């Protein structure tokens, strides 16, 4: 068997030309015949017992060609890729020149390959110092959220609905006098001012009294998710059953004791500040790293193969699909609700996919240039931590080569990012 490798006119693409001896092809064909003989019916022979030449005479001499190709070629192709150190990033585009019993198999495989990355400046890049501090206003805002969460509801009987109240209502919606699906509910608790209903609805509930009934006229937004309702005027019959108001607790030492493990409001504030500062520090670290990667990416010479972009988009679509499943939705339902097609969604993802692939390739180039390798003990500790977090036997995880490679590669990437940031000029 012979294999010839040559570059094509397209950058980051190679063509492998194969010629496989007729004897090897015929041997593979016999294996295919042995596997598929039971599917052929030849008069005068029990099913699966007809000789190979009789099957070929009845169904054509090329009856086994495709299956033989598929039986033989994958291993041949994989071996050639490995032996020639080709980093393929796409499925091969196969073109068969000659195939058949008693003939040498001749075919070509064109495949996109991982591109060369010519690094520019990646040490000593200039970055702007990012720093976030926690303000007193942010702490008070968080305390306000905690008070809201621990508020109690009191019933209001001596006045009509006001903004900020929770109105317990029945409602039913109509289009041209006809009820529409999903437009009816009973004893629904609606916070007035939350803007969770159709624009204008909540404002018209203001001023209603307990047991009062009223017709409310609204128009659905033009971009409303239901195309049957989008942009259409509707009327709702509304009845108020009850009016409630949140009564917020006083924010003092007693409040701190009730909502936390602290005895004083001062200690609670300090705890909130520490948590917020940790979040701010993490945010600053992420943004600094992101800016560093972008800066390095601006200084490289790189042409990304289209297959790498498409693969990245495939992965992004799978992530969306998985998130939708947690919400009880399918991709098709998402397309219907969003008014987008699969093609439109992929087009929207393309820019981010290019950024992600470029960042990954550049970091891999930095890893190679700086010969970055994680310490075996570091990898082992991470694996032990993983075993503990997922309640898996430690020995089982430590022996898992896939997990070991995954952790090792993740640590290489992390170390590469740290290397760029640590060697940057931060002002």
Buried (B, 14 or more C-beta within 10 A) or exposed (E): EEBEBEEEEEEBBBBBBBBBEBEBBBEBBEBBBEEBBEEBEBEEBEEEEBEBEBBBEEEEEEBBBEBBBEBBBEEBBEEBBEEEEBEBBBEBEBEBEEBBBEEBBBBBBBBBBBBEBEBEEBBEBEBEEBEBEBEEEBBEEBBEEBBEEEEEEEEBEEEBBBEEBBBBBBBBBBBEEEEBEEBBEEEBEBBBEEEEBBEEBBBBBBEBEBEBEBEBEBBBEEEBEEEEBBEBEBBBBBBBBBBBBBEEBEBEBEBBBEBBEBEEBEBBBEBBBEEBEEEBEEEBEEBBBEBBBBBBBEEBEBEBBEBBBBBBBEEBBEEBEEEBEEEEBEBEEBBBEEEBEEEEBBEEBBEEBBBBBBBBBBBBBBBEBBEBEBEEEBBBEBBEEBBEEEEBEEEEBBEBEEBBEBBBEEBBBBBBBEBBBEEBEBE
